[in-house]
Amino acid sequence: MTEFKYIKWFNQINKDDIPLVGGKGANLGELTQKGLDVPPGFCVTAEAYNYFIEKANLGDKIKGNIEDLDVEDSIELQKASKEVQELIMSQQVPKDLADEIKLAYHKFNKKIDIENAEVAVRSSATAEDLPEASFAGQQDTYLHISGYEELLNHIKKCWASLWTGRAIYYRENQQFDHFDVALSVVVQKMVNSEKAGVMFTANPINNDPNQIMINASWGLGEAVVSGTVTPDEYIIDKKSEEIAEKHIAEKTVMIVKKDIGVGTVEIKVSDYLGYDYINKQCLTDEEIFILSDYGMKIEELYGSHQDIEWGFDKDTKKLYILQSRPITTIKGEKVMEKEVEKKELKALSRGLAASPGIGVGKVKYISDISEISRVEDGDILVTIMTNPDMVPAMRRANAVVTEEGGRTCHAAIVSRELGIPCIVGAKGATEVLKEGMDVTVDAKRGVVYEGIVLQEKKEETKDVTVNGQAPISEDLVHQLAPVTATKIYMNLGEPSIIERYKNLPFDGIGLMRTEFIFTNLIGAHPMYLVKTGQGKLLIDKLAEGITMVAQEIYPKPVVVRLSDFRTNEFRGLKGGDEVEPIEANPMIGWRGVSRYISPEYEEGFRLECRAMKKVREEFGLENVWAMLPFVRTTWELKKVKKIMAEEGLVQDKGFKIWIMAEVPSVVFEAEEFAQLVDGFSIGSNDLTQLIMGADRDSGILNNMGYFDERNEAVKRAISKLIKAAHKYGKTISICGQGPSQYPEFAEFLVQQGIDSMSVNPDTVAYTRRLVATVEQKMILNKIRNI
């Protein structure tokens, strides 16, 4: 093997060779040298990348593109990134280097006795996984690549990915010289995993070094790593070598090899394996023990706790270790700790983790709104399902547990906005969790434990370690958020929590709900205030709540959705039972614009308009725009705009009117609506509900997969809305957790040209990174097609 100048086989390298083969390559070499089962392969060294750049005379050209680049200008950054990547992809690999790669691939095929073997082609930056910085995730990986020509092409793609917008931005902010970082490419036998995932040799949830945590799911491990699927979770006690806990998840999707061509595809588990596999335990107990044994060996090898990627080969059933890296500690974030007593964990109830965190306290079971005053500070609120009237009680609670609902139900959305732990869909919780019982709600994993057995504390440090990066200040974390062409907005309900979230990397408030202001600051029905001559109270309090947010983030826009209570919710306000009818199905009843134009509520709506006018004119906060909910027809939209104009809210360049696109009629008349508004915000929860005829609060239908914005009918509706909006030069956004919950849905939205996404505070940073990745993929695809 001495004939190779730019190729290093795994058995020739070790953990000290990061400058030559990058962090990923060095770790794989170390594992191979120690005799662990690593898929065989080789590294195209960083010297090969430098040689390619030198022979193609690209150094000065690349410098010319990034010199004096303003990385905060997203258009300029993307333009420079695209031009550099095009330069790299347009060049031929030098013949001597190409011949080496061809010969190495030929020897690799002979070694594993497979012609045109399928390989994984992974980037391995020479600054990757270093203590002072991490470039992990900045470059690309390609799976199921077969044949020399495809291999050479994907090696160039890896080289080009060193110059993605997010990678350039990251290096600039970390003050790395762009030309001090090179890229090695790992070429490794593709493990066609039947089941795969990650293993942590110390529990990353509670920092317990005596526990191993394994996450597992069907197919390739990318589904687990990317968060596409909720994996099974197994906890192994290192001392007793026994399985301490099992959490079997509902695994609905998996990633597998494409039937035609190179690469992978996401597919439903039910279609690929059968419905029985969705809730089937992924790993056998024997496989769990095999994995944990490997984990302890690797931890001993490195002398530190490890984050390990693994896969069981579909054909041989053999376990392969795909990667190992140190577990990094997150500072400045809540850290779960065991109580001093080291009490045994006894699970009482399980459900969906809807808002992350740990909450401890005494159970207070609330059967209806009349009992919310019983919830005191620090209690655990347990109920069938929350509603807007329960928000004051939710604010006092340490955590919320509901029997019904999915991740888009009221309890989930409100809890995320309030920043309190929440578990939904916990069947039987109201029977098992007895009044006054001390419990621990672990909403990171969806488990309620008996007693006060876990707690959270926040460390004082302001340093943050993110995805393996060195500690950096909170301000720099914000600065390092990737630049995206798609705007990332934030949803907000409770005005007072803007102080907590104002420094997140968002571009504005895409949905500010006024219902919280009605419930907490006003407390009375608008028409009751009209009848009692107290209309000024509504104007002042609503203006106060909106101002609290708008002034904190000025000049970023705040899109305020005017009242969207349903009749049953309005009845809960003071005086509401005197003026509100009782509807059999208020979800699709008298709500939104139909209410605003009705004689029975028009005066109340005019008060809302006057509050918004006060914010804009008296307080000078012209970054406040209006959003009209549950619009059904163009004629009602024209009528409500006339009322708004009469109250001084005239639609022009300074004051914008958006509508929620959540009723199918808006989809069918999308072009007509586009000519009447400044923008749309797709209410994916209601739109999915009405297209699919599936109650979004139904746990049964949620579990059966009916309520899913990824359904083809819903996606076609969204595509039609985006096209209509852009035909008339209007903006279009989406509010809801779909984009951050389903990466493939976010990719669909970006591909369709969505202008912005508005998500809850807990997923703002994640969604921005996700969108940045999608946009970079699209740029590369365009480069290929040029």
C-alpha positions in Angstrom: 0.0 0.0 0.0 3.1 2.2 -0.1 2.2 3.2 -3.7 -0.4 5.7 -2.5 0.5 9.3 -1.9 -2.9 10.7 -1.1 -4.7 7.6 0.3 -4.6 6.3 3.8 -6.3 3.0 4.8 -8.0 2.9 8.2 -5.3 0.6 9.6 -2.6 3.2 8.8 -4.0 6.0 10.8 -4.9 6.8 14.4 -6.3 9.5 16.7 -3.1 11.6 16.2 -3.7 12.0 12.5 -6.4 14.7 12.5 -4.2 17.2 10.4 -4.0 14.5 7.7 -7.5 12.8 7.7 -9.6 15.0 9.9 -11.5 14.1 13.1 -13.8 11.6 11.6 -11.1 9.7 9.7 -8.7 9.8 12.7 -11.3 8.2 15.0 -12.2 5.5 12.5 -8.5 4.7 12.2 -8.1 4.5 15.9 -11.1 2.1 16.3 -9.8 -0.1 13.5 -6.3 -0.2 15.0 -7.8 -1.4 18.3 -9.6 -4.3 16.5 -13.2 -3.0 16.8 -15.7 -3.9 14.0 -15.5 -0.8 11.8 -16.7 -1.0 8.2 -13.4 -1.1 6.2 -12.4 1.9 4.1 -9.8 4.5 3.3 -9.3 8.3 3.5 -8.6 10.6 0.7 -6.3 12.9 2.7 -6.5 16.6 3.3 -3.3 16.9 1.2 -5.3 15.6 -1.8 -7.8 18.5 -1.3 -4.9 21.0 -1.1 -3.3 19.4 -4.2 -6.6 19.7 -6.1 -7.0 23.3 -5.2 -3.3 24.1 -6.2 -3.4 22.2 -9.5 -6.7 23.9 -10.6 -5.3 27.3 -9.5 -8.4 27.9 -7.4 -6.7 29.5 -4.3 -6.7 33.1 -5.6 -10.1 32.7 -7.2 -11.7 31.5 -3.9 -10.0 34.3 -2.0 -11.4 36.8 -4.5 -14.9 35.5 -3.9 -14.7 35.7 -0.1 -12.4 38.7 0.4 -14.2 41.5 2.1 -17.4 39.3 2.2 -20.1 40.6 4.6 -21.3 37.3 6.0 -24.3 39.0 7.6 -25.6 39.8 4.1 -27.3 36.5 3.4 -27.7 37.2 -0.4 -24.0 38.1 -0.7 -23.0 35.1 1.4 -25.0 32.6 -0.7 -23.8 34.2 -3.9 -20.1 33.8 -2.9 -20.7 30.3 -1.6 -22.4 29.2 -4.8 -19.6 30.6 -7.0 -16.8 28.9 -5.0 -18.7 25.6 -5.1 -19.3 25.9 -8.8 -15.5 26.6 -9.2 -14.7 23.3 -7.4 -17.3 21.2 -9.2 -16.3 22.5 -12.6 -12.7 21.4 -12.3 -11.3 18.0 -13.2 -9.5 16.0 -10.5 -5.8 15.8 -11.5 -5.1 12.6 -13.4 -2.5 11.2 -10.9 -4.9 11.8 -8.0 -7.9 10.4 -9.9 -5.8 7.3 -10.7 -4.9 6.8 -7.1 -8.6 7.1 -6.0 -9.5 4.6 -8.8 -6.8 2.2 -7.7 -7.8 2.5 -4.0 -11.5 1.8 -4.9 -10.4 -1.2 -7.0 -8.3 -2.6 -4.1 -11.2 -1.9 -1.7 -13.6 -3.9 -4.0 -11.2 -6.8 -4.0 -10.7 -6.7 -0.3 -14.4 -7.1 0.4 -15.0 -9.2 -2.7 -17.7 -6.9 -4.2 -17.5 -5.3 -7.6 -18.5 -1.6 -7.6 -19.1 -1.8 -3.9 -21.5 0.7 -2.3 -19.8 3.1 0.0 -20.5 6.0 2.3 -18.7 9.1 1.4 -18.2 11.4 4.4 -16.4 14.7 4.9 -13.8 14.9 7.6 -12.5 18.5 8.2 -9.0 18.9 9.6 -10.4 21.1 12.4 -13.3 18.8 13.1 -14.0 17.6 16.7 -11.0 19.6 18.1 -11.4 20.8 21.7 -11.3 24.5 20.7 -13.9 24.2 17.8 -16.1 21.8 16.0 -16.8 21.7 12.3 -19.1 18.7 12.7 -22.2 19.0 10.6 -20.7 21.8 8.5 -19.9 19.5 5.5 -21.8 16.8 3.7 -22.2 13.0 3.8 -23.4 10.8 0.9 -24.7 7.3 1.3 -25.1 4.3 -1.0 -22.6 5.5 -3.6 -21.6 3.0 -6.2 -19.0 3.0 -9.0 -15.8 4.9 -9.6 -17.3 7.8 -11.5 -20.0 8.4 -8.8 -17.3 8.1 -6.1 -15.1 10.7 -7.7 -18.0 13.0 -8.3 -19.1 12.7 -4.6 -15.6 13.3 -3.4 -15.7 16.6 -5.2 -19.0 17.4 -3.7 -17.5 16.8 -0.2 -14.7 19.2 -1.1 -17.2 21.8 -2.3 -19.1 21.5 0.9 -16.2 23.0 2.7 -17.5 26.3 1.2 -21.2 26.2 2.1 -22.6 29.4 3.3 -23.0 28.0 6.9 -19.4 26.8 6.9 -18.0 30.1 5.7 -20.1 31.9 8.2 -19.0 29.6 11.0 -15.3 30.0 10.3 -15.6 33.8 10.0 -17.3 34.0 13.4 -14.9 31.6 15.0 -12.0 33.6 13.5 -10.5 30.7 11.6 -8.4 31.3 8.6 -10.4 29.7 5.7 -7.2 28.3 4.3 -6.0 26.8 7.5 -8.9 24.3 7.3 -8.7 21.5 4.7 -11.0 18.5 4.1 -10.3 14.8 4.0 -12.9 12.4 2.5 -13.7 9.2 4.3 -14.7 6.3 1.9 -16.2 3.5 3.8 -18.1 0.3 3.2 -21.8 1.1 3.2 -23.6 -0.7 6.0 -27.1 -1.4 4.9 -28.5 -1.2 8.4 -31.5 -3.2 9.4 -31.5 -1.2 12.6 -29.2 1.6 13.7 -28.8 4.6 16.1 -26.6 6.2 18.6 -25.2 5.2 22.0 -24.0 7.4 24.8 -21.6 5.8 27.4 -22.8 8.3 30.0 -26.4 9.3 30.3 -26.6 12.7 28.6 -30.0 13.5 30.2 -28.9 13.2 33.8 -25.1 13.2 33.4 -25.0 9.8 35.2 -21.6 8.2 34.2 -22.9 4.8 35.4 -25.5 4.6 32.8 -25.4 3.9 29.0 -28.2 5.3 26.9 -29.0 3.7 23.5 -31.3 5.2 20.9 -32.4 2.8 18.2 -34.8 2.7 15.2 -35.3 0.8 11.9 -33.2 1.4 8.8 -30.2 3.8 8.6 -29.1 5.7 11.6 -29.5 9.1 9.9 -33.2 9.0 10.9 -32.2 9.0 14.6 -29.3 11.4 14.3 -31.4 14.0 12.4 -34.4 13.6 14.7 -36.7 12.4 11.8 -37.9 9.6 14.0 -38.6 9.2 17.8 -36.3 6.2 18.6 -36.6 3.4 21.2 -34.5 4.3 24.2 -32.7 1.8 26.4 -30.9 2.6 29.7 -28.2 0.1 30.8 -26.7 0.1 34.3 -22.9 -0.3 33.9 -22.3 -1.8 37.3 -25.0 -4.5 37.2 -24.9 -4.7 33.4 -28.7 -4.9 33.4 -31.3 -3.1 31.4 -32.6 -0.5 33.8 -35.3 1.1 31.5 -36.9 0.5 28.1 -39.0 3.1 26.3 -40.4 1.7 23.1 -41.4 4.5 20.7 -43.8 4.7 17.9 -41.4 4.6 14.9 -43.4 5.7 11.9 -40.6 6.4 9.3 -37.2 5.0 8.4 -34.4 5.9 6.0 -33.4 3.2 3.4 -31.5 2.9 0.2 -33.2 4.2 -3.0 -34.5 1.5 -5.3 -33.2 3.3 -8.3 -30.0 5.5 -8.5 -27.7 6.5 -5.6 -28.6 7.8 -2.2 -31.4 7.3 0.3 -35.1 7.9 0.8 -37.4 8.2 3.7 -40.3 5.7 3.8 -43.0 4.7 6.2 -42.2 1.8 8.5 -45.7 0.3 7.8 -45.0 0.3 4.0 -41.5 -1.2 4.3 -41.7 -3.6 7.2 -45.4 -3.7 8.2 -47.6 -2.1 10.8 -46.4 -4.5 13.5 -43.0 -2.9 13.4 -44.1 0.6 14.3 -44.4 -0.2 18.0 -42.2 -3.2 18.1 -39.0 -3.2 20.2 -36.2 -2.4 17.8 -33.3 -4.2 19.5 -33.4 -7.6 21.2 -32.1 -7.8 24.7 -29.1 -9.7 23.4 -28.3 -6.9 20.9 -28.6 -4.3 23.7 -26.0 -6.2 25.8 -23.7 -6.5 22.7 -23.9 -2.8 22.1 -23.4 -1.8 25.8 -20.3 -4.1 25.9 -18.9 -2.3 22.8 -19.7 1.0 24.4 -17.7 0.3 27.6 -14.7 -1.0 25.5 -14.7 2.2 23.4 -15.0 4.4 26.4 -12.0 2.6 28.0 -10.1 3.0 24.8 -10.5 6.8 24.7 -10.5 7.4 28.4 -13.6 9.5 28.1 -17.4 9.2 27.7 -18.3 8.6 24.0 -21.1 9.4 21.6 -21.1 6.4 19.3 -23.0 5.8 16.0 -23.7 2.1 15.2 -25.6 -0.1 12.8 -26.6 -3.8 12.5 -26.0 -4.9 9.0 -29.2 -6.2 7.3 -27.4 -9.0 5.4 -24.9 -10.3 7.9 -26.7 -9.2 11.1 -23.2 -8.0 12.3 -22.8 -5.0 14.5 -20.6 -2.2 13.0 -19.3 0.9 14.8 -19.7 3.8 12.4 -18.3 6.6 14.4 -17.2 7.7 17.9 -16.6 11.1 19.4 -16.4 12.5 22.9 -19.6 13.5 24.7 -19.6 17.3 25.2 -21.1 19.0 28.2 -23.7 21.7 27.8 -23.2 24.6 30.1 -25.7 27.4 30.8 -28.5 24.9 30.2 -30.8 23.1 32.5 -29.1 19.9 33.8 -31.1 17.1 35.3 -29.6 15.5 38.4 -30.4 12.7 40.7 -31.6 13.6 44.2 -29.1 12.9 47.0 -31.3 10.0 48.1 -30.7 8.2 44.8 -34.3 7.0 44.8 -35.4 4.2 42.5 -37.2 5.5 39.4 -40.8 4.2 39.2 -42.7 5.2 36.1 -46.4 5.9 36.7 -47.5 7.2 33.4 -46.1 7.7 29.8 -47.1 10.0 27.0 -45.7 12.3 24.3 -43.0 14.7 25.4 -44.5 18.0 24.1 -42.5 20.7 25.8 -39.1 19.7 27.2 -37.9 20.0 30.8 -38.2 18.4 34.2 -40.9 19.5 36.7 -41.6 18.3 40.2 -44.5 18.9 42.6 -47.8 17.8 43.9 -50.5 16.6 41.6 -53.6 18.8 41.2 -56.3 17.1 39.1 -58.5 19.7 37.3 -61.7 18.4 35.9 -63.1 21.7 34.6 -62.5 25.4 34.6 -64.2 26.0 37.9 -61.3 24.2 39.7 -58.3 26.1 38.3 -57.9 28.3 41.4 -56.8 25.1 43.2 -53.6 25.0 41.2 -50.9 26.8 43.3 -47.3 27.8 42.4 -45.2 24.6 41.9 -48.1 22.1 41.4 -48.3 19.6 38.6 -51.5 20.3 36.6 -53.1 17.0 35.5 -56.2 17.1 33.3 -57.9 15.5 30.3 -57.1 18.5 28.1 -56.4 22.1 28.7 -58.2 25.1 27.2 -57.4 28.8 27.1 -59.2 29.4 30.4 -56.6 27.2 32.1 -53.7 29.4 31.1 -53.4 31.2 34.4 -53.2 27.8 36.2 -50.7 26.6 33.7 -48.5 29.6 34.4 -48.4 28.7 38.1 -47.7 25.0 37.4 -44.3 23.4 37.4 -45.5 21.0 34.7 -48.6 19.9 32.8 -49.8 16.4 32.1 -52.9 15.7 29.9 -54.6 12.4 29.0 -55.5 13.5 25.4 -53.9 15.4 22.6 -50.9 15.3 20.3 -47.9 17.6 19.8 -50.1 20.3 18.2 -52.8 20.4 20.9 -53.5 23.4 23.1 -51.6 22.1 26.1 -48.5 21.4 23.9 -48.4 24.7 22.2 -49.1 26.8 25.3 -46.6 24.9 27.4 -43.9 25.4 24.9 -44.6 29.1 24.8 -44.7 29.4 28.6 -41.5 27.3 28.8 -43.0 24.7 31.2 -42.6 20.9 30.9 -45.6 19.2 29.3 -46.6 15.6 28.5 -49.7 15.0 26.4 -51.5 11.8 25.4 -50.7 10.1 28.7 -53.5 7.6 28.8 -54.9 6.9 32.2 -52.9 9.7 33.8 -55.9 11.1 35.6 -56.5 7.8 37.4 -52.9 6.9 38.2 -51.7 10.3 39.3 -53.6 10.8 42.5 -54.4 14.1 44.0 -51.6 15.4 46.3 -49.1 12.8 45.1 -45.5 14.0 44.7 -44.3 13.3 41.2 -41.5 14.1 38.8 -42.5 15.0 35.2 -39.7 14.1 32.8 -40.9 15.9 29.6 -37.7 15.1 27.8 -38.7 11.5 27.6 -42.5 11.6 28.3 -42.4 9.8 31.6 -44.0 10.7 35.0 -42.2 9.2 37.9 -43.4 8.6 41.5 -41.8 11.0 44.0 -39.3 13.8 43.7 -36.6 11.7 42.1 -35.0 14.1 39.6 -34.4 17.8 39.5 -33.1 20.5 37.3 -30.8 23.3 38.1 -29.3 26.1 36.0 -25.6 26.6 36.1 -24.4 30.2 36.6 -22.0 30.2 33.6 -22.9 32.1 30.5 -20.7 29.9 28.4 -22.4 27.5 26.1 -21.1 24.4 24.4 -23.2 23.7 21.2 -22.9 20.5 19.2 -19.4 19.8 20.4 -18.1 23.4 19.9 -15.9 25.1 22.4 -17.6 27.3 25.1 -18.7 30.5 23.6 -20.7 33.5 24.9 -24.5 33.6 24.6 -24.2 36.6 22.3 -21.9 34.7 20.0 -24.3 31.8 19.9 -26.8 34.2 18.5 -24.3 35.6 16.0 -23.4 32.1 14.8 -27.0 31.2 13.8 -26.8 30.3 10.2 -28.0 32.8 7.6 -31.1 31.7 5.7 -33.0 33.1 2.8 -36.2 31.8 4.4 -37.1 34.0 7.3 -37.5 32.3 10.7 -40.2 33.9 12.8 -41.3 33.1 16.3 -44.7 32.4 17.7 -45.6 34.1 20.9 -48.7 34.1 23.2 -47.8 35.4 26.6 -46.3 38.9 26.2 -44.3 38.8 29.5 -42.0 36.0 28.3 -40.6 38.1 25.4 -37.7 39.1 27.7 -36.7 35.4 28.0 -36.7 34.9 24.2 -35.9 38.2 22.7 -32.2 37.3 21.9 -33.1 34.1 20.0 -32.1 34.2 16.3 -35.5 35.0 14.9 -36.5 37.6 12.2 -39.7 38.8 13.9 -42.9 37.5 15.5 -44.8 35.7 12.8 -47.8 35.0 15.1 -48.6 36.9 18.3 -51.8 35.4 19.8 -54.0 38.0 21.6 -56.0 35.3 23.5 -53.5 35.3 26.3 -53.9 39.1 26.8 -57.7 38.7 26.9 -57.4 35.9 29.5 -54.7 37.4 31.7 -54.7 41.2 31.3 -58.3 41.9 30.4 -60.3 39.0 31.8 -63.7 40.1 30.5 -65.7 39.6 27.3 -65.3 42.5 24.9 -69.1 42.9 24.5 -69.6 42.8 28.3 -67.1 45.7 28.4 -69.0 47.5 25.7 -72.3 47.1 27.5 -70.9 48.3 30.8 -69.0 51.3 29.3 -65.6 49.8 30.0 -64.3 49.6 26.4 -61.3 51.7 27.3 -60.0 48.9 29.5 -59.8 46.6 26.5 -58.1 49.2 24.4 -55.5 50.0 27.1 -54.7 46.4 28.2 -54.6 45.0 24.7 -52.3 47.9 23.6 -50.2 47.3 26.7 -49.7 43.6 25.9 -48.8 44.2 22.2 -46.5 47.1 23.1 -44.6 44.9 25.6 -43.5 42.7 22.7 -43.2 45.2 19.8 -40.9 47.6 21.7 -38.6 44.8 22.8 -37.8 43.6 19.2 -38.3 46.8 17.3 -37.9 47.2 14.3 -38.5 43.5 13.6 -42.2 42.9 12.6 -44.8 41.7 15.0 -47.8 40.1 13.2 -50.6 40.3 15.7 -53.5 37.8 15.2 -56.7 39.5 16.5 -59.0 37.5 18.7 -59.6 33.9 17.6 -61.5 32.5 20.6 -64.3 30.1 19.8 -67.7 30.5 21.5 -67.0 28.0 24.2 -63.7 29.9 25.0 -65.3 33.3 24.9 -68.0 32.1 27.4 -65.2 31.6 30.0 -64.5 35.3 30.1 -66.4 37.5 32.5 -69.8 38.3 31.1 -69.3 35.7 28.3 -72.1 33.5 29.3 -74.5 36.4 28.8 -73.6 37.2 25.2 -72.2 33.9 23.7 -74.4 31.2 22.1 -73.8 27.5 22.8 -72.6 25.8 19.7 -72.4 22.0 19.1 -69.1 22.3 17.2 -67.4 25.6 18.0 -64.2 24.6 16.2 -65.9 25.3 12.9 -68.4 27.8 14.3 -68.7 31.5 14.9 -65.0 32.5 15.1 -62.5 34.8 13.4 -63.7 37.2 10.7 -67.3 35.9 10.7 -67.5 37.2 14.3 -65.8 40.5 13.5 -68.5 41.5 10.9 -71.5 40.3 12.9 -73.6 43.0 14.6 -73.4 40.9 17.8 -69.6 41.5 18.0 -68.6 44.3 15.6 -68.2 46.8 18.5 -65.9 44.5 20.3 -63.8 44.1 17.1 -63.7 47.9 16.8 -62.1 48.0 20.3 -59.4 45.6 19.1 -58.7 47.8 16.1 -58.4 50.9 18.3 -55.9 49.1 20.5 -53.7 48.3 17.5 -54.0 51.9 16.2 -52.9 53.1 19.7 -49.8 51.0 19.5 -48.9 52.2 16.1 -49.7 55.9 16.3 -49.4 56.9 20.0 -46.5 54.6 20.8 -44.9 54.9 17.3 -44.5 51.1 16.9 -45.2 50.8 13.2 -43.6 47.3 13.2 -47.0 46.0 14.3 -49.2 44.4 11.6 -52.6 42.7 11.7 -53.5 39.1 11.1 -57.1 38.0 10.5 -58.0 34.5 11.6 -60.3 31.9 10.1 -61.1 33.7 6.9 -63.7 31.9 4.8 -64.8 34.3 1.9 -63.5 37.3 0.0 -66.7 39.3 0.7 -66.3 39.0 4.4 -62.6 40.0 4.1 -63.6 43.1 2.1 -66.2 43.9 4.8 -63.8 43.6 7.7 -61.1 45.7 5.9 -63.7 48.4 5.6 -64.4 48.3 9.3 -60.6 48.5 10.0 -60.2 51.4 7.7 -63.0 53.3 9.5 -61.0 52.7 12.7 -57.8 54.2 11.2 -56.1 50.9 10.1 -55.8 51.6 6.4 -53.9 49.0 4.5 -50.9 50.5 2.8 -47.1 50.1 2.7 -46.7 51.0 6.4 -49.6 48.9 7.7 -50.0 45.3 6.5 -52.9 43.0 6.7 -52.2 39.2 6.6 -54.8 36.5 6.8 -54.6 33.0 8.2 -54.9 30.4 5.4 -56.5 27.6 7.4 -59.8 27.0 5.6 -59.9 25.1 2.3 -62.0 27.8 0.7 -59.0 30.1 0.9 -56.9 27.5 -1.0 -59.5 27.3 -3.8 -59.7 31.1 -4.2 -56.1 31.7 -3.3 -55.5 34.1 -6.3 -58.6 36.2 -5.4 -57.5 36.5 -1.7 -53.9 37.3 -2.8 -55.1 40.5 -4.5 -56.7 41.7 -1.2 -54.0 41.1 1.4 -50.3 41.7 2.0 -49.6 38.2 3.1 -50.8 34.7 4.2 -49.9 32.7 7.2 -50.7 29.0 6.7 -52.3 27.7 9.8 -51.1 24.1 9.3 -53.0 22.7 12.3 -56.5 23.9 11.2 -55.8 23.4 7.5 -54.7 19.8 8.1 -57.7 19.3 10.3 -60.2 20.6 7.8 -58.7 18.9 4.7 -58.4 15.6 6.4 -61.6 15.8 8.4 -59.6 14.9 11.5 -60.0 16.5 14.9 -56.5 17.8 15.8 -57.1 17.1 19.5 -58.1 13.5 18.9 -55.4 11.2 20.3 -56.9 8.3 18.5 -56.7 9.9 15.1 -53.3 11.3 15.8 -51.9 7.9 16.7 -53.5 6.4 13.5 -51.6 9.0 11.4 -54.6 10.9 10.0 -53.5 14.3 11.4 -50.3 14.8 9.5 -49.4 18.0 7.5 -47.2 15.8 5.3 -50.3 14.2 3.8 -50.2 14.7 0.0 -53.5 16.5 0.0 -52.3 19.1 2.5 -49.0 19.6 0.7 -50.8 20.2 -2.6 -53.0 22.8 -0.9 -49.9 24.5 0.5 -48.2 24.5 -2.9 -51.2 26.1 -4.5 -51.2 28.9 -1.8 -47.5 29.6 -2.3 -47.9 29.9 -6.0 -50.9 32.2 -5.8 -49.2 34.5 -3.2 -46.1 34.8 -5.3 -48.0 35.4 -8.5 -49.3 38.6 -7.0 -46.0 39.5 -5.2 -47.4 38.7 -1.7 -45.5 37.1 1.2 -46.5 33.7 2.6 -45.5 32.1 5.9 -46.5 29.1 7.9 -47.1 28.9 11.7 -47.0 25.6 13.4 -44.5 22.9 14.5 -44.6 20.9 11.4 -41.4 22.3 9.8 -39.3 21.7 13.0 -40.9 18.4 13.8 -40.5 16.9 10.3 -37.3 17.8 8.4 -38.7 16.5 5.2 -41.7 18.9 5.5 -39.3 21.8 6.1 -37.5 20.7 2.9 -40.8 20.6 1.0 -41.7 24.1 2.1 -38.3 25.6 1.2 -38.4 23.9 -2.2 -41.9 25.3 -2.8 -40.6 28.8 -2.0 -42.2 29.6 1.4 -41.0 33.0 2.5 -40.9 32.4 6.2 -41.7 29.9 8.9 -43.0 30.8 12.4 -42.2 28.3 15.1 -42.4 28.2 18.9 -39.4 29.6 20.9 -38.0 26.2 21.8 -37.4 25.3 18.1 -36.3 28.6 16.6 -32.5 27.8 16.6 -33.1 24.2 15.5 -35.4 25.3 12.6 -32.9 27.9 11.4 -30.2 25.3 11.2 -32.5 22.9 9.5 -33.6 25.4 6.9 -30.0 26.4 6.3 -29.1 22.8 5.5 -32.1 22.5 3.1 -31.2 25.7 1.3 -27.6 24.5 0.9 -28.8 21.2 -0.6 -30.9 23.2 -3.1 -28.0 25.3 -4.1 -25.9 22.3 -4.7 -28.6 20.7 -6.8 -28.8 23.8 -8.9 -25.1 23.7 -9.4 -25.3 20.1 -10.6 -28.0 21.1 -13.1 -26.1 24.1 -14.6 
